[in-house]
Amino acid sequence: MDTIYPLKDQPHSIPLKKLLLWALYALLPIITFYHLIAFSFPRSLSQSKQSLVITTSSSTPSKEIGNASVEISCDYSNGNWIQDKLGPLYTKCNTVKEGQNCITHGRLDNDYLYWRWKPNNCQLPRFDPKKFLQLFKNKNLAFVGDSLARNQLESLLCMLSTFSPHDLVFSHGEENKFRKWHFPSHNVNISIYWSPFLVKGVEKSDKTYYNTLYLDSVDEKWAKDLGQMDLVVFSIGHWYLHSAVYFYGDKVLGCHSCPGLNYTEVGFYDVYGKAFETTFKTILDRRGGGKDKLDVIVTTFSPAHFEGEWDKYGACSKTKPYDAKEKEKLEWMDAEMRETSIKQVNLLKKEVHEKNVRFEAVDVTKLAYLRPDGHPGPYMHPFPFANGIQERVQNDCVHWCLPGPIDTWNEILMQVMIKKMDMIV
């Protein structure tokens, strides 16, 4: 049995001060280690979640926020136009509508071709036609809407044709409003459907100065082919600014800008939203329970840039983009049209996340608003000033020159499909 001595009687006793000092030295490493452990790991599960890497499917750049490495979602809708020496992917294209062929029609200034859209928090890659065709191999793409839908479609065809030839396999209707092209190299079909309201409608004519819209029924001119589509891109808006009478079933809801008719005057923003609502409901009814996926893209409203009368010299004569600081806010109508379409898309995204149909918006309203220089203007016709400058000249300040700013719409479309729609490159 060990002998226990009182401290003062221990053999070779050590002074108490030294013992306390040695004890302190021994505790220092333990205290240091404890602090390292305590501050390196969260004390609770909630703290643990804050230190994880947060990602989104559409993210590219990242930055440190506190202890978290957070990837930032790429917002393609806000940014600035910057000068670009590379210029457009194409200069000539046989599918360009005559009215948008600005170079061939003698437009002398070409500065409008040397700008690229730079989003604020990420990069927008240059369009890759080979990659686009690979993404949509063996698929059917459809553009549905008004003449701006056709403008975007023709831009896409021109960019794709720099890599692979295509064949026109179907053409029908006045001004070829219904057409289909085939890319044999990747078995990709791209179609255009004229449907300026998306819902059933009767366009104004020589007999009637107003359009007639049936807001409860979708336009079957495009909807009858819905089962064949893998991607549908909607682009409407400008036709809703015209005079119209609105029906829902057999009941007249009212009208917009219809003097002489005994109907209640109603605004067109709610009607515009109702058209998307009916369209989306029809898509979900017909495709929501199927096995094949359908991607639905809405291209937001593309503003016009008329300055004064449409047939006066200089109606849209700008030669460079606006700076984002110069035009910070959208004009009221452009902002309302944009907000209405995005609101409808976001409502659907919340409600149909388990459906086999995916909805997204390509928000081009602001970047289009900043490009007053990109329209054909008087060059919608060949050499409009061959006989000198005339005071009266027809101008197109709505559509876009090809090549031109609208090529950017398709660059964004491609990135949205890759990132937001989780397509495999």
VENKAFEN-V228054 format. One record per run of one state. SS is the DSSP state (A for helix, B for strand, O for the rest). FROM is the first residue (numbers start at 1). TO is the last residue. If there is no record, write none. Layout:
ss-><SS SS>
from-><FROM FROM>
to-><TO TO>
This chain:
ss-><O A O A O A O B O B O B O B O A O A O B O A O B O A O B O A O B O B O B O B O A O A O B O A O B O B O B O A O B O B O A O B O A O A O B A O B O B O A O>
from-><1 7 10 16 41 45 51 54 55 59 66 68 74 79 84 98 101 111 114 115 120 129 136 140 146 147 161 167 173 174 177 178 184 188 195 199 203 211 219 220 224 226 229 231 236 238 242 244 249 251 257 265 266 269 288 294 300 312 313 332 352 357 363 365 370 372 375 377 378 381 392 393 396 397 407 420>
to-><6 9 15 40 44 50 53 54 58 65 67 73 78 83 97 100 110 113 114 119 128 135 139 145 146 160 166 172 173 176 177 183 187 194 198 202 210 218 219 223 225 228 230 235 237 241 243 248 250 256 264 265 268 287 293 299 311 312 331 351 356 362 364 369 371 374 376 377 380 391 392 395 396 406 419 425>
